[in-house]
């Protein structure tokens, strides 16, 4: 269909037919106030803050849902519009217990910002002061019904973006409340702790425990970076105050996640209870002693030199590609800590939003690579796509599956896939062989193979692609970074080695195993690049400044003495 011409506050623009007034205003560079609308969500016209005046329309219209037509003329800032918005705001403030001075979101609240803009100095209507509960049953965030404006952003995010469908409403009118599942405590619900509802909430109704009262919008800085916990490589925004990360949010502009994060990317880094390592530690008998960098580097280099080609360097997927490149020229073998790098076959995660059949093999996407799992959930829930699980064990995605068969029954998928126009096969290391065999028989299917290490493909591009399987060595040098979980069998093999050096952000689980511990920055403290499952290179940016040596500088400091 041809574009239509629309005039908004005197600015004429051409927009696609079917666009809303809010869409057209964005093209025209005109800002329209809103509360329930969000760029990542479908508009519902619930809050009525975005009311505008449309010529030839008797009443004001919601800009987020009202479609444009050719020749339409819109006014967004008339006295009539401002009076209507002010009236809506007064109703919102009178309905529940909004006391801004006590709220953890004061200074970062969209409702409060509008109250200042429209000069609300007092409550015009009698207030009922309803006794509303605060649900603090979740580990990472709190639901305070006193501050909820029923914009439904949280419900829509859980449904449209995550596909989980945990949140809903109960009752009607002034008694309407947001609930989890069948009105169970949030902490006992089907919530997967992705935090999407928290990020889209425009008020203090959903409050982040870690960052509550830690700084408002004027006191923080934002740094766009990447999560390296898995090969999806989600874009994140590090929310920083006083050189400390107080919150992690999804980057709405980043591919492939487009704002979504999982528990591992959003919350786990801020709740890590392991002890940070800031100073080199050298073992003297059974006791670690602090050492300065020069002494530690010389101690390490002497042992590694003596090992020669008997050295095995083990690199975690938390390491940047630049750290891997800095290891070039080191003697001995170089392997990946989490397992071998697996080629993702060049497909795009955006393809998951077009697929009509998903075949997931021996990989529980409710626990690993969760953002890919969210794409499948929303496809099944909102587009009617089908999911087939081929697994020999339990799988958290079973409730979304059309069928669940043993991996040995992979050929049954061929019958199901006969009428599929865009099938996709997904697997981690444990499903690799079955996935490759099935892909040969289902040639039109796209395939995603996930490595275990976040930057596995980046390390492979630097010549480090094989897996650490306990190769015998005279000495081990482990570039671990955060390394949340390390296989116990691999740790036992390191324990049996003559000499072990670990470059790590945390003392656990390496203390007692390593002869030397060298401090390494966390994801929030380092810069470089990583390569995700799609084969795309992304920038990792430090949100926190530190005077300690960078990940690459530590490697270079030791390497210069080899």
Secondary structure, DSSP 8 states (H G I E B T S, - for coil): ---EEEEETTEEEEE-TT-BHHHHHHHHT-----SS--TTS-----S-TTEEEETT-SS-EETTT-B--TTEEEESS-HHHHHHHHHHHHHHHHHTT--GGG-TTTTS-HHHHHHHHTT--S--S--------EE--SSSEEEEGGG-----HHHHIIIIIS----EEEES-GGG-EEEETTTB-GGGSS-----HHHHH-SSSSEEETTTTTS--GGG-EEEEEE--SSTT--EEEEEEETTEEEEEEE-TT-TTTTT---HHHHTGGGS--S-B--S-EEEETTEEEE--HHHHHHHHHHHHHHHGGGEEEEE-TTS-HHHHHHTTT-SSEEEESS------TT--GGGGGT-SEEEEES--TTTSSHHHHHHHHHHHHHH--EEEEE-SS--TTGGG-SEEE-GGGTTHHHHHGGG-SSEEEEE-GGGHHHHHHHHHHSTT-EEEE--SSTTHHHHHHTT--SB-S----SEEEEEEET-----HHHHHHHHTSSEEEEEESBSTTTTTT-SEEEE---GGG--EEEE-TTS-EEEE--SS--SS--HHHHHHHHHTT-
